[in-house]
Amino acid sequence: MTPAKETPRKDRPLATEPETASRRDLILASAANLFGERGFDGVNVHAIGAAAGVTGPAIYRHFANKGAVLVALYQRLAETLTAELEDLDREARSPHSVLNALVRFQVTLALQERSFIRVYLQEEGNLPSEERHEARRSQRNYTERWVKVLAQIQPDVPVEVLRTLVHAAIGLIISIGYYDSELPKPVLEDVLARAALNALLFPTPAADLGEMSAER
């Protein structure tokens, strides 16, 4: 399936350009870069402040501690995912169009917010238990929206197979955060979108998938 060349409804990157970013945004973006490169335990508040262009103590006007910065990063990504789903739910679109939109959104997110995605994948264990539960709930709601629309397109495929395909496709897209491709951005976006859609809509007969699922 060829991904549709749709005009994005709303571009909502997590990070912001320095000239328009609030101090809090700059702190979050700087923390994401440092956490992504060094890990949460390898970064202190003073390093985050220096990267954001503020003194370490100034961070405490916005965040109680380094852990609160990490929580805010997860919350911001959760808000971004929720906003995307709300946009989709407000629009009357075909299942194929919704799937294309989800894939394109995920590709844009993965390419624009590599540091945030790395932190999300690597640092969940450093979240307090309540925030960790909330992060998982948000991610589950997001992936289940993919499963729901994919089930409309392939109704004969067992739901657990669809869920597995969704996780595989999203993992395929976000893995680009660990690889610096030399492809031009538009080409890279198209390659990732096509690869994800091929993973989601691979042509194995539904009957065979049912047998595979039953063998577990």
C-alpha positions in Angstrom: 0.0 0.0 0.0 1.4 3.4 -0.9 1.1 6.0 1.9 -1.1 8.9 1.0 0.6 12.2 0.6 -1.6 14.0 3.1 -1.1 17.5 4.3 -0.5 17.3 8.1 -3.5 18.7 10.0 -1.3 20.1 12.8 2.4 19.9 13.4 2.9 19.7 17.1 6.6 19.0 17.8 7.6 18.4 21.4 10.7 20.7 21.1 10.6 24.3 20.0 13.0 26.6 18.3 15.2 28.7 20.6 13.7 32.0 19.5 10.1 30.9 20.3 10.7 28.5 23.1 9.8 29.3 26.7 12.4 28.8 29.4 10.6 25.6 30.5 10.6 24.3 26.9 14.3 24.9 26.6 15.0 23.1 29.8 12.9 20.1 28.6 14.6 20.0 25.2 18.0 20.3 26.7 17.3 17.6 29.3 16.0 15.3 26.6 19.2 15.7 24.6 21.4 15.0 27.6 19.3 12.1 28.9 19.3 10.6 25.4 23.1 10.8 25.1 24.2 10.1 28.7 21.2 8.4 30.4 19.3 9.8 33.3 21.8 8.8 35.9 24.7 10.4 33.9 23.2 13.9 34.0 22.8 16.4 36.8 20.7 19.6 37.1 23.7 21.9 36.5 24.4 20.2 33.2 20.8 20.6 32.1 20.9 24.3 33.1 24.1 24.9 31.2 22.7 23.3 28.1 19.6 25.4 28.4 21.5 28.6 29.0 20.4 29.0 32.6 22.0 28.5 36.0 21.3 25.1 37.6 19.4 26.7 40.5 17.1 28.6 38.0 15.7 25.2 36.9 14.1 24.8 40.3 11.7 27.7 39.4 10.2 25.3 36.9 10.9 21.8 38.3 11.4 20.5 41.8 14.3 18.2 40.9 15.8 16.2 38.0 13.1 13.5 38.4 10.4 16.1 37.8 12.1 17.0 34.5 11.9 13.4 33.4 8.3 13.1 34.4 7.5 16.3 32.4 9.1 14.8 29.3 6.9 11.7 29.5 3.8 13.8 30.2 4.5 16.0 27.2 4.8 13.0 24.9 1.6 11.5 26.3 -0.2 14.8 25.7 1.1 14.8 22.1 -0.2 11.3 21.4 -3.5 12.1 23.0 -4.0 15.3 21.0 -3.3 13.3 17.8 -5.9 10.7 18.6 -8.5 13.4 19.5 -7.9 15.1 16.2 -8.5 11.8 14.4 -11.6 11.1 16.4 -13.1 14.4 15.4 -12.7 13.8 11.7 -14.8 11.6 9.4 -12.1 9.6 7.5 -11.8 6.2 6.0 -9.9 3.5 7.9 -7.1 3.6 5.3 -6.8 7.3 5.6 -6.7 7.1 9.4 -4.0 4.5 9.2 -2.0 6.6 6.8 -2.3 9.5 9.2 -1.2 7.5 12.2 1.9 6.2 10.3 2.8 9.7 9.0 2.4 11.2 12.5 4.6 8.5 14.0 7.3 9.0 11.3 7.2 12.8 11.9 7.5 12.3 15.6 10.4 9.9 15.3 12.4 12.1 13.0 11.7 15.5 14.8 11.9 14.3 18.3 14.7 11.7 18.4 16.0 12.7 21.8 12.5 12.6 23.3 11.9 9.1 21.8 15.2 7.8 23.1 14.3 9.0 26.6 10.9 7.5 26.4 12.3 4.1 25.4 15.3 4.1 27.9 14.2 5.8 31.1 10.8 4.4 32.1 12.5 2.6 35.0 13.5 5.9 36.5 9.9 7.2 36.7 7.9 7.0 40.0 5.5 4.1 39.9 2.4 6.2 39.4 3.9 8.1 36.5 5.2 4.9 35.0 1.7 3.4 35.1 0.3 6.5 33.5 3.0 6.5 30.7 2.1 2.9 30.0 -1.6 3.6 29.9 -1.1 6.5 27.5 1.0 4.3 25.2 -1.5 1.5 25.4 -4.4 3.8 24.4 -2.3 5.0 21.5 -1.4 1.6 20.1 -4.9 0.3 20.6 -6.1 3.1 18.3 -3.9 1.6 15.7 -5.2 -1.9 16.4 -8.8 -0.6 16.1 -8.3 0.9 12.7 -6.3 -2.0 11.4 -9.1 -4.3 12.4 -11.5 -2.4 10.2 -9.2 -2.9 7.3 -8.4 -6.6 8.0 -11.4 -7.8 10.0 -10.6 -11.5 9.5 -7.1 -11.3 11.1 -7.0 -12.2 14.9 -6.7 -9.2 17.1 -3.5 -10.4 18.8 -1.9 -10.7 15.4 -2.9 -7.1 14.6 -1.6 -5.9 17.9 1.7 -7.6 17.2 1.9 -6.0 13.8 1.2 -2.6 15.3 4.0 -2.9 17.9 6.3 -4.1 15.2 5.5 -1.2 12.8 5.9 1.4 15.5 9.1 -0.2 16.6 10.3 -0.1 13.0 9.7 3.6 12.8 11.2 4.7 16.1 14.3 2.6 15.6 15.5 5.3 13.2 16.3 7.3 16.3 19.4 5.2 16.7 20.6 5.5 13.1 21.7 8.6 11.2 20.4 7.9 7.7 22.0 9.8 4.8 18.7 9.8 2.9 17.1 13.3 2.3 14.4 13.8 4.8 11.4 13.6 2.4 12.8 10.3 1.0 13.5 8.9 4.5 9.9 9.8 5.6 8.5 8.0 2.6 10.7 4.9 3.1 9.7 4.6 6.8 6.0 5.1 6.0 6.0 2.5 3.3 8.0 0.0 5.4 5.6 0.5 8.3 2.5 0.0 6.1 4.0 -3.0 4.5 4.5 -4.5 8.0 1.0 -3.7 9.0 -0.7 -5.0 5.8 1.5 -7.9 4.9 -0.3 -10.3 2.6 -0.4 -13.5 4.7 -3.9 -15.1 4.3 -6.1 -14.6 7.3 -6.8 -18.3 7.6 -3.0 -18.9 8.1 -2.8 -16.2 10.7 -5.7 -17.8 12.6 -3.9 -21.1 12.6 -0.7 -19.4 13.8 -2.6 -17.7 16.6 -4.3 -20.9 17.7 -1.0 -22.8 17.9 0.2 -20.6 20.8 
